[in-house]
Amino acid sequence: MDGDDVRATAREVAALADEVRAVVARARRAAGTDWQSVAAEAFRAELDTEIEHVLAAARAVDEVATALLTHAAAVEDAPLGAVAEVVRRLLP
C-alpha cells in the first residue's frame, strides 16, 4: 500500500465521520418536533446523551483519518534504501 492508497483510505474514513455527523443532525431535527410531555423531555435528554456518545465516536474516527494521513506522509518520506533493507532482512 503506497501513500496514495493510504490517503484514499483516510478520505473514506473521514467520509464515514461526516456521515455520522449528518445522521446526528437529522436526529436532532427529529427531536425538535412539537411533542410536549414529561416523556418527550425524558426522550430528548436521553437523545442528547446518546448524541454526545455518537459525536465522540465521530471524533475518534476523525483521529483515525488523521493518523492515516500522517502514515501516508511517513510512507512517502521513508528512504527507499531503508525499506529495501528491511525487506531483505524479512525475506529468506
C-alpha positions as CSV (number, residue, x, y, z in Angstrom):
1,M,0.0,0.0,0.0
2,D,1.5,3.3,-1.0
3,G,0.9,6.8,0.2
4,D,-1.8,7.4,-2.3
5,D,-3.7,4.3,-1.2
6,V,-3.4,5.3,2.4
7,R,-4.7,8.8,1.7
8,A,-7.6,7.3,-0.2
9,T,-8.4,5.2,2.8
10,A,-8.1,8.3,5.0
11,R,-10.7,10.1,2.8
12,E,-13.1,7.1,3.1
13,V,-12.7,7.1,6.9
14,A,-13.2,10.9,7.1
15,A,-16.4,10.5,5.0
16,L,-17.7,8.0,7.5
17,A,-17.3,10.5,10.3
18,D,-19.0,13.2,8.2
19,E,-21.9,10.7,7.5
20,V,-22.2,10.1,11.3
21,R,-22.5,13.8,11.9
22,A,-25.1,14.1,9.2
23,V,-27.2,11.4,11.0
24,V,-26.8,13.3,14.2
25,A,-28.1,16.4,12.6
26,R,-31.2,14.5,11.3
27,A,-31.8,13.0,14.8
28,R,-31.6,16.5,16.3
29,R,-34.2,17.8,13.8
30,A,-36.5,14.8,14.6
31,A,-36.2,15.6,18.3
32,G,-37.2,19.2,17.7
33,T,-40.9,18.3,17.0
34,D,-43.7,19.8,18.9
35,W,-44.2,16.8,21.1
36,Q,-44.7,18.2,24.7
37,S,-44.8,15.9,27.7
38,V,-42.7,14.5,30.5
39,A,-41.9,11.6,28.2
40,A,-40.8,14.0,25.5
41,E,-38.5,15.8,27.8
42,A,-37.0,12.4,29.0
43,F,-36.6,11.3,25.4
44,R,-34.8,14.5,24.4
45,A,-32.5,14.2,27.4
46,E,-31.6,10.6,26.6
47,L,-31.2,11.5,22.9
48,D,-28.8,14.3,23.8
49,T,-26.7,11.9,25.9
50,E,-26.6,9.3,23.1
51,I,-25.8,12.0,20.5
52,E,-22.8,13.1,22.6
53,H,-21.6,9.4,22.6
54,V,-22.0,9.2,18.8
55,L,-20.2,12.5,18.3
56,A,-17.4,11.3,20.4
57,A,-17.2,8.2,18.1
58,A,-17.1,10.5,15.1
59,R,-14.2,12.4,16.6
60,A,-12.4,9.1,17.2
61,V,-12.9,8.3,13.5
62,D,-11.6,11.7,12.6
63,E,-8.4,10.8,14.6
64,V,-8.1,7.6,12.6
65,A,-8.3,9.6,9.4
66,T,-5.6,12.0,10.7
67,A,-3.4,9.1,11.7
68,L,-3.7,7.6,8.2
69,L,-2.7,10.8,6.6
70,T,0.3,11.0,8.9
71,H,1.2,7.5,8.0
72,A,0.8,8.3,4.3
73,A,3.4,11.1,4.6
74,A,5.7,8.8,6.5
75,V,5.5,6.1,3.9
76,E,6.4,8.6,1.2
77,D,9.2,10.1,3.3
78,A,10.8,6.7,4.1
79,P,14.1,6.3,2.3
80,L,13.7,3.6,-0.3
81,G,17.1,2.1,0.6
82,A,16.0,1.6,4.2
83,V,12.7,0.0,3.1
84,A,14.7,-2.3,0.7
85,E,17.0,-3.3,3.6
86,V,14.0,-4.2,5.8
87,V,12.5,-6.3,3.0
88,R,15.8,-8.1,2.5
89,R,16.0,-8.9,6.2
90,L,12.5,-10.2,6.3
91,L,12.7,-12.4,3.2
92,P,14.8,-15.5,3.2
